[in-house]
Amino acid sequence: MANTRSATLSIRLKSETKRRLARLAEASGRSSNFLISDAVESYVADQERMLAEMRQADRQVKSGHYVRHEDMKAWLLSWGTDRELPPPKCVCGKVHADESPRPRSRG
């Protein structure tokens, strides 16, 4: 069963944003409250995912599992050239399961 409990939160919006929100609510057939709640839930979920990814990346760097910026940049800049470089390797020297070559375009 979904959690249907909610709490009231007061926010300040610029007048123009409030007008745009009202127009959007009317056009979509939804309430302004629904649109705001949906937007906040989406934003919070995105921020939680981003922070989790940043924590994972920090752990990988601290444990020596990363690709040097210079190597990645050189590889990306080589795409579509006659001298495309192979994908850069992890600085730890090991081959990881997620290190698969970039699919070549057909054409």
TIVO-2410 file (N, C-alpha, C; in nm, 3 decimals):
# residues 107
REC num residu      c1      c2      c3 atome chaine
REC   1      M   0.084  -0.118   0.000     N      A
REC   1      M   0.000   0.000   0.000    CA      A
REC   1      M   0.088   0.124   0.000     C      A
REC   2      A   0.058   0.219  -0.082     N      A
REC   2      A   0.138   0.341  -0.093    CA      A
REC   2      A   0.118   0.427   0.031     C      A
REC   3      N   0.222   0.497   0.068     N      A
REC   3      N   0.215   0.590   0.179    CA      A
REC   3      N   0.142   0.715   0.132     C      A
REC   4      T   0.026   0.742   0.190     N      A
REC   4      T  -0.054   0.857   0.145    CA      A
REC   4      T  -0.043   0.973   0.241     C      A
REC   5      R   0.036   0.960   0.344     N      A
REC   5      R   0.054   1.071   0.438    CA      A
REC   5      R   0.131   1.182   0.370     C      A
REC   6      S   0.095   1.303   0.403     N      A
REC   6      S   0.168   1.417   0.348    CA      A
REC   6      S   0.180   1.524   0.456     C      A
REC   7      A   0.268   1.617   0.430     N      A
REC   7      A   0.289   1.729   0.522    CA      A
REC   7      A   0.278   1.858   0.443     C      A
REC   8      T   0.238   1.961   0.509     N      A
REC   8      T   0.225   2.092   0.445    CA      A
REC   8      T   0.358   2.165   0.452     C      A
REC   9      L   0.393   2.228   0.341     N      A
REC   9      L   0.516   2.304   0.331    CA      A
REC   9      L   0.485   2.435   0.261     C      A
REC  10      S   0.530   2.543   0.315     N      A
REC  10      S   0.507   2.674   0.255    CA      A
REC  10      S   0.633   2.715   0.179     C      A
REC  11      I   0.616   2.763   0.057     N      A
REC  11      I   0.732   2.809  -0.022    CA      A
REC  11      I   0.704   2.948  -0.078     C      A
REC  12      R   0.810   3.017  -0.110     N      A
REC  12      R   0.799   3.147  -0.176    CA      A
REC  12      R   0.840   3.131  -0.321     C      A
REC  13      L   0.758   3.183  -0.409     N      A
REC  13      L   0.787   3.180  -0.552    CA      A
REC  13      L   0.786   3.321  -0.605     C      A
REC  14      K   0.862   3.343  -0.709     N      A
REC  14      K   0.854   3.470  -0.779    CA      A
REC  14      K   0.714   3.480  -0.839     C      A
REC  15      S   0.662   3.600  -0.848     N      A
REC  15      S   0.526   3.619  -0.901    CA      A
REC  15      S   0.511   3.558  -1.040     C      A
REC  16      E   0.610   3.577  -1.125     N      A
REC  16      E   0.602   3.523  -1.261    CA      A
REC  16      E   0.601   3.370  -1.259     C      A
REC  17      T   0.679   3.310  -1.171     N      A
REC  17      T   0.681   3.164  -1.161    CA      A
REC  17      T   0.545   3.113  -1.114     C      A
REC  18      K   0.484   3.183  -1.020     N      A
REC  18      K   0.353   3.144  -0.971    CA      A
REC  18      K   0.248   3.152  -1.083     C      A
REC  19      R   0.256   3.257  -1.165     N      A
REC  19      R   0.163   3.271  -1.278    CA      A
REC  19      R   0.184   3.158  -1.379     C      A
REC  20      R   0.311   3.129  -1.408     N      A
REC  20      R   0.341   3.020  -1.503    CA      A
REC  20      R   0.292   2.886  -1.450     C      A
REC  21      L   0.310   2.865  -1.320     N      A
REC  21      L   0.263   2.741  -1.258    CA      A
REC  21      L   0.111   2.730  -1.269     C      A
REC  22      A   0.041   2.838  -1.245     N      A
REC  22      A  -0.105   2.837  -1.255    CA      A
REC  22      A  -0.150   2.805  -1.398     C      A
REC  23      R  -0.083   2.864  -1.496     N      A
REC  23      R  -0.116   2.836  -1.637    CA      A
REC  23      R  -0.089   2.690  -1.670     C      A
REC  24      L   0.023   2.638  -1.623     N      A
REC  24      L   0.057   2.498  -1.647    CA      A
REC  24      L  -0.044   2.405  -1.581     C      A
REC  25      A  -0.083   2.437  -1.458     N      A
REC  25      A  -0.181   2.355  -1.387    CA      A
REC  25      A  -0.313   2.352  -1.464     C      A
REC  26      E  -0.356   2.466  -1.509     N      A
REC  26      E  -0.481   2.473  -1.584    CA      A
REC  26      E  -0.471   2.394  -1.715     C      A
REC  27      A  -0.361   2.412  -1.786     N      A
REC  27      A  -0.343   2.345  -1.915    CA      A
REC  27      A  -0.332   2.193  -1.899     C      A
REC  28      S  -0.276   2.148  -1.788     N      A
REC  28      S  -0.255   2.005  -1.768    CA      A
REC  28      S  -0.370   1.937  -1.696     C      A
REC  29      G  -0.460   2.017  -1.641     N      A
REC  29      G  -0.571   1.960  -1.565    CA      A
REC  29      G  -0.529   1.909  -1.428     C      A
REC  30      R  -0.415   1.954  -1.382     N      A
REC  30      R  -0.363   1.916  -1.250    CA      A
REC  30      R  -0.364   2.039  -1.160     C      A
REC  31      S  -0.357   2.015  -1.031     N      A
REC  31      S  -0.350   2.128  -0.938    CA      A
REC  31      S  -0.206   2.177  -0.929     C      A
REC  32      S  -0.191   2.303  -0.891     N      A
REC  32      S  -0.056   2.357  -0.868    CA      A
REC  32      S   0.014   2.276  -0.760     C      A
REC  33      N  -0.061   2.236  -0.657     N      A
REC  33      N  -0.005   2.157  -0.550    CA      A
REC  33      N   0.052   2.025  -0.602     C      A
REC  34      F  -0.023   1.958  -0.691     N      A
REC  34      F   0.026   1.833  -0.749    CA      A
REC  34      F   0.156   1.858  -0.826     C      A
REC  35      L   0.158   1.963  -0.909     N      A
REC  35      L   0.278   1.990  -0.990    CA      A
REC  35      L   0.399   2.021  -0.903     C      A
REC  36      I   0.378   2.098  -0.798     N      A
REC  36      I   0.489   2.132  -0.707    CA      A
REC  36      I   0.538   2.007  -0.635     C      A
REC  37      S   0.445   1.926  -0.584     N      A
REC  37      S   0.482   1.804  -0.513    CA      A
REC  37      S   0.558   1.709  -0.605     C      A
REC  38      D   0.509   1.694  -0.727     N      A
REC  38      D   0.575   1.607  -0.825    CA      A
REC  38      D   0.716   1.658  -0.857     C      A
REC  39      A   0.728   1.789  -0.874     N      A
REC  39      A   0.859   1.848  -0.906    CA      A
REC  39      A   0.958   1.829  -0.790     C      A
REC  40      V   0.912   1.849  -0.668     N      A
REC  40      V   1.000   1.833  -0.551    CA      A
REC  40      V   1.042   1.687  -0.536     C      A
REC  41      E   0.949   1.594  -0.552     N      A
REC  41      E   0.984   1.452  -0.542    CA      A
REC  41      E   1.087   1.414  -0.648     C      A
REC  42      S   1.068   1.462  -0.769     N      A
REC  42      S   1.162   1.433  -0.877    CA      A
REC  42      S   1.300   1.493  -0.846     C      A
REC  43      Y   1.302   1.617  -0.800     N      A
REC  43      Y   1.428   1.685  -0.768    CA      A
REC  43      Y   1.502   1.611  -0.656     C      A
REC  44      V   1.429   1.572  -0.551     N      A
REC  44      V   1.492   1.503  -0.439    CA      A
REC  44      V   1.550   1.370  -0.484     C      A
REC  45      A   1.475   1.296  -0.565     N      A
REC  45      A   1.525   1.166  -0.615    CA      A
REC  45      A   1.650   1.187  -0.700     C      A
REC  46      D   1.650   1.288  -0.786     N      A
REC  46      D   1.767   1.317  -0.870    CA      A
REC  46      D   1.889   1.352  -0.784     C      A
REC  47      Q   1.868   1.435  -0.683     N      A
REC  47      Q   1.979   1.475  -0.596    CA      A
REC  47      Q   2.032   1.356  -0.516     C      A
REC  48      E   1.942   1.270  -0.470     N      A
REC  48      E   1.987   1.150  -0.397    CA      A
REC  48      E   2.071   1.061  -0.486     C      A
REC  49      R   2.026   1.041  -0.611     N      A
REC  49      R   2.104   0.959  -0.706    CA      A
REC  49      R   2.241   1.023  -0.733     C      A
REC  50      M   2.241   1.154  -0.754     N      A
REC  50      M   2.366   1.223  -0.783    CA      A
REC  50      M   2.464   1.209  -0.665     C      A
REC  51      L   2.415   1.229  -0.544     N      A
REC  51      L   2.503   1.218  -0.427    CA      A
REC  51      L   2.555   1.076  -0.410     C      A
REC  52      A   2.470   0.976  -0.438     N      A
REC  52      A   2.515   0.837  -0.429    CA      A
REC  52      A   2.623   0.810  -0.532     C      A
REC  53      E   2.607   0.861  -0.653     N      A
REC  53      E   2.708   0.844  -0.758    CA      A
REC  53      E   2.838   0.914  -0.720     C      A
REC  54      M   2.827   1.032  -0.661     N      A
REC  54      M   2.948   1.105  -0.619    CA      A
REC  54      M   3.022   1.029  -0.509     C      A
REC  55      R   2.946   0.972  -0.414     N      A
REC  55      R   3.010   0.893  -0.307    CA      A
REC  55      R   3.079   0.770  -0.365     C      A
REC  56      Q   3.013   0.704  -0.462     N      A
REC  56      Q   3.074   0.587  -0.525    CA      A
REC  56      Q   3.201   0.627  -0.601     C      A
REC  57      A   3.194   0.737  -0.674     N      A
REC  57      A   3.312   0.782  -0.748    CA      A
REC  57      A   3.426   0.816  -0.653     C      A
REC  58      D   3.394   0.880  -0.541     N      A
REC  58      D   3.497   0.914  -0.443    CA      A
REC  58      D   3.563   0.788  -0.388     C      A
REC  59      R   3.482   0.686  -0.359     N      A
REC  59      R   3.539   0.559  -0.311    CA      A
REC  59      R   3.628   0.495  -0.416     C      A
REC  60      Q   3.586   0.501  -0.543     N      A
REC  60      Q   3.667   0.443  -0.650    CA      A
REC  60      Q   3.800   0.516  -0.664     C      A
REC  61      V   3.797   0.647  -0.659     N      A
REC  61      V   3.922   0.724  -0.671    CA      A
REC  61      V   4.015   0.692  -0.554     C      A
REC  62      K   3.960   0.689  -0.433     N      A
REC  62      K   4.041   0.661  -0.315    CA      A
REC  62      K   4.101   0.521  -0.319     C      A
REC  63      S   4.033   0.428  -0.386     N      A
REC  63      S   4.086   0.292  -0.393    CA      A
REC  63      S   4.171   0.270  -0.518     C      A
REC  64      G   4.193   0.378  -0.596     N      A
REC  64      G   4.281   0.367  -0.712    CA      A
REC  64      G   4.214   0.318  -0.838     C      A
REC  65      H   4.084   0.321  -0.843     N      A
REC  65      H   4.011   0.273  -0.961    CA      A
REC  65      H   3.949   0.393  -1.033     C      A
REC  66      Y   4.022   0.445  -1.128     N      A
REC  66      Y   3.973   0.556  -1.208    CA      A
REC  66      Y   4.056   0.567  -1.335     C      A
REC  67      V   4.007   0.647  -1.428     N      A
REC  67      V   4.079   0.675  -1.552    CA      A
REC  67      V   4.125   0.820  -1.544     C      A
REC  68      R   4.250   0.844  -1.576     N      A
REC  68      R   4.304   0.981  -1.570    CA      A
REC  68      R   4.230   1.070  -1.669     C      A
REC  69      H   4.204   1.193  -1.626     N      A
REC  69      H   4.133   1.290  -1.709    CA      A
REC  69      H   4.200   1.308  -1.845     C      A
REC  70      E   4.330   1.320  -1.844     N      A
REC  70      E   4.404   1.341  -1.969    CA      A
REC  70      E   4.385   1.226  -2.066     C      A
REC  71      D   4.384   1.103  -2.013     N      A
REC  71      D   4.365   0.985  -2.098    CA      A
REC  71      D   4.223   0.981  -2.156     C      A
REC  72      M   4.125   1.012  -2.073     N      A
REC  72      M   3.986   1.012  -2.119    CA      A
REC  72      M   3.965   1.121  -2.224     C      A
REC  73      K   4.020   1.238  -2.199     N      A
REC  73      K   4.005   1.349  -2.294    CA      A
REC  73      K   4.068   1.315  -2.429     C      A
REC  74      A   4.188   1.259  -2.425     N      A
REC  74      A   4.256   1.221  -2.549    CA      A
REC  74      A   4.173   1.118  -2.627     C      A
REC  75      W   4.118   1.021  -2.554     N      A
REC  75      W   4.037   0.918  -2.619    CA      A
REC  75      W   3.913   0.979  -2.684     C      A
REC  76      L   3.841   1.061  -2.607     N      A
REC  76      L   3.718   1.121  -2.661    CA      A
REC  76      L   3.748   1.212  -2.781     C      A
REC  77      L   3.857   1.286  -2.774     N      A
REC  77      L   3.891   1.375  -2.886    CA      A
REC  77      L   3.935   1.296  -3.010     C      A
REC  78      S   3.970   1.169  -2.991     N      A
REC  78      S   4.013   1.088  -3.106    CA      A
REC  78      S   3.895   1.027  -3.180     C      A
REC  79      W   3.777   1.029  -3.120     N      A
REC  79      W   3.659   0.970  -3.184    CA      A
REC  79      W   3.633   1.037  -3.318     C      A
REC  80      G   3.603   0.957  -3.417     N      A
REC  80      G   3.569   1.008  -3.549    CA      A
REC  80      G   3.689   1.051  -3.631     C      A
REC  81      T   3.809   1.024  -3.580     N      A
REC  81      T   3.929   1.058  -3.655    CA      A
REC  81      T   3.989   0.930  -3.714     C      A
REC  82      D   4.087   0.947  -3.801     N      A
REC  82      D   4.155   0.832  -3.859    CA      A
REC  82      D   4.246   0.762  -3.757     C      A
REC  83      R   4.271   0.828  -3.645     N      A
REC  83      R   4.360   0.772  -3.542    CA      A
REC  83      R   4.288   0.759  -3.408     C      A
REC  84      E   4.173   0.692  -3.412     N      A
REC  84      E   4.097   0.674  -3.288    CA      A
REC  84      E   4.177   0.587  -3.192     C      A
REC  85      L   4.187   0.633  -3.070     N      A
REC  85      L   4.262   0.563  -2.966    CA      A
REC  85      L   4.177   0.452  -2.903     C      A
REC  86      P   4.242   0.351  -2.847     N      A
REC  86      P   4.166   0.250  -2.772    CA      A
REC  86      P   4.115   0.313  -2.642     C      A
REC  87      P   4.012   0.255  -2.582     N      A
REC  87      P   3.960   0.311  -2.456    CA      A
REC  87      P   4.070   0.316  -2.351     C      A
REC  88      P   4.072   0.420  -2.270     N      A
REC  88      P   4.174   0.431  -2.166    CA      A
REC  88      P   4.156   0.324  -2.059     C      A
REC  89      K   4.264   0.290  -1.995     N      A
REC  89      K   4.264   0.186  -1.892    CA      A
REC  89      K   4.259   0.249  -1.753     C      A
REC  90      C   4.210   0.171  -1.659     N      A
REC  90      C   4.209   0.212  -1.519    CA      A
REC  90      C   4.354   0.227  -1.472     C      A
REC  91      V   4.379   0.326  -1.387     N      A
REC  91      V   4.516   0.348  -1.341    CA      A
REC  91      V   4.568   0.234  -1.255     C      A
REC  92      C   4.480   0.149  -1.203     N      A
REC  92      C   4.525   0.037  -1.120    CA      A
REC  92      C   4.590  -0.071  -1.206     C      A
REC  93      G   4.566  -0.066  -1.338     N      A
REC  93      G   4.626  -0.163  -1.429    CA      A
REC  93      G   4.542  -0.286  -1.453     C      A
REC  94      K   4.436  -0.303  -1.376     N      A
REC  94      K   4.349  -0.419  -1.394    CA      A
REC  94      K   4.243  -0.390  -1.499     C      A
REC  95      V   4.194  -0.496  -1.563     N      A
REC  95      V   4.082  -0.483  -1.655    CA      A
REC  95      V   3.955  -0.511  -1.576     C      A
REC  96      H   3.861  -0.419  -1.579     N      A
REC  96      H   3.736  -0.434  -1.504    CA      A
REC  96      H   3.625  -0.478  -1.598     C      A
REC  97      A   3.524  -0.539  -1.540     N      A
REC  97      A   3.411  -0.592  -1.618    CA      A
REC  97      A   3.341  -0.483  -1.699     C      A
REC  98      D   3.341  -0.361  -1.648     N      A
REC  98      D   3.271  -0.254  -1.720    CA      A
REC  98      D   3.359  -0.183  -1.822     C      A
REC  99      E   3.477  -0.234  -1.848     N      A
REC  99      E   3.566  -0.175  -1.948    CA      A
REC  99      E   3.547  -0.247  -2.081     C      A
REC 100      S   3.441  -0.212  -2.149     N      A
REC 100      S   3.418  -0.273  -2.280    CA      A
REC 100      S   3.438  -0.167  -2.386     C      A
REC 101      P   3.486  -0.206  -2.502     N      A
REC 101      P   3.512  -0.109  -2.608    CA      A
REC 101      P   3.384  -0.040  -2.652     C      A
REC 102      R   3.401   0.082  -2.698     N      A
REC 102      R   3.289   0.160  -2.751    CA      A
REC 102      R   3.242   0.096  -2.880     C      A
REC 103      P   3.110   0.079  -2.895     N      A
REC 103      P   3.060   0.020  -3.020    CA      A
REC 103      P   3.094   0.109  -3.138     C      A
REC 104      R   3.140   0.048  -3.244     N      A
REC 104      R   3.173   0.122  -3.365    CA      A
REC 104      R   3.047   0.150  -3.444     C      A
REC 105      S   3.039   0.271  -3.499     N      A
REC 105      S   2.923   0.302  -3.582    CA      A
REC 105      S   2.939   0.233  -3.717     C      A
REC 106      R   2.830   0.194  -3.771     N      A
REC 106      R   2.833   0.127  -3.903    CA      A
REC 106      R   2.799   0.229  -4.009     C      A
REC 107      G   2.873   0.231  -4.110     N      A
REC 107      G   2.836   0.325  -4.214    CA      A
REC 107      G   2.945   0.356  -4.296     C      A
***
